[in-house]
């Protein structure tokens, strides 16, 4: 993609000056920040933008948003980057209209980008069709932040309005998954890659929250209401209401009350069903619930996560229940919290035992007010890059030279976001 080398260069120099006492941070920041611009984004003939996740030749709705969020800083000055982000929103919403249940898409229509052993409704546009609530949250977040940060509105077009209508409809249908057409079965020995009950998913009761088949890790939910994703949905529904109310977009009379009602129902569902107790008897947020009394005490290193709740704009960092939850997550009570010789943090069933995720470490830094903690985490991320100068999906707590995914742009940009946050450069959600 094209962009102003001067504007981006000046921005990188400004960050370098701020971080001159940490040259190792600067080196990784520069490499990660320019890599996503230079190697993942392609502006297509129709003016929309396709963003590769990295070493997989597909675009995830979630990843592509997170990859481009840190460019909102320069989008204020660089018109080309601003138009590229607007083009990304347009592409995301157009793909949602092709299939709102898909999580990842091909650049163009072909049949080589999906798993041949998946039993679900597929098309040539789909790379993978694991339904995840957050896949629909992220494009709404990017559309809102682009407008708020830069004043850009070209992406808030008829395709956006149609996409919002589709998202609201789907989330309302999935408030009672019994009414859903969605099924997903993969022929695999890996249980995390398929849904139980012939692709319908686990048992549940109606809660007001909206159902999710898979987590943002692309692993199957154990219980059908993924609390952090419902937190995120509640936040972005507020964004939708603000956009339609302020800009008087076409269809506001229909979509504005829908968004507000759905936001309230999801919020009420969280307040009624999403709490549980940790081993100390403290009230915390559960990771997943089913409305039948079951709840999981854990967290996942992807975003949305319980750890990320303030980062997403759901609650304040100082919120008592959040702090109880945070202490629980960052302890052995979370079965995916690993401590080792070089690092400690959140891992996942998606990756190997005792491998932790730089994304989660970045979120840990982004959800504390303690500058020393932020600094410790940035130093740790640089020290545990496996000698590559970039971030990875995960690395072994006892040997950072062992890592998964050579090129993972989302993790790179989360590191960049934490560096910027350390110097009080924030995108306010």
Protein Blocks (a to p, Z undefined) as FASTA:
>chain_A
ZZdfklmmmmmmmmmmmmmmmmmlmmmmmmmmmmmmmmmpccdfkopacddfbjaccddf
klmmmmmmmmmmmmmmmmmlmmmmmmmmmmmmmmmmmomkbcbdcfbdcfklbcfkbccd
ddfkbmbdcdcfklmmmmmmmmmmmmmmnopaklmcfklmmmmmmmmmmmmmmmpmklpc
bdcddddfblklpcehhhnopcdddehiacdfbdfkopacfbfcdfklmmmmmmmmmmmm
mmmmmnopghklmmmmmmmmmmmmmmmmmmmmmgccdfkopacddfbdehnopacddddf
bdcdfklmmmnopacfklmklmmmmmmmmpcklmkbccdfkbgcdddfkbcehiacfklm
mmmmmmccblklmmmmmmmmmmmnnonopacfbdcfklmkbcghjbafklmmmmmmmmmm
mnopacdZZ
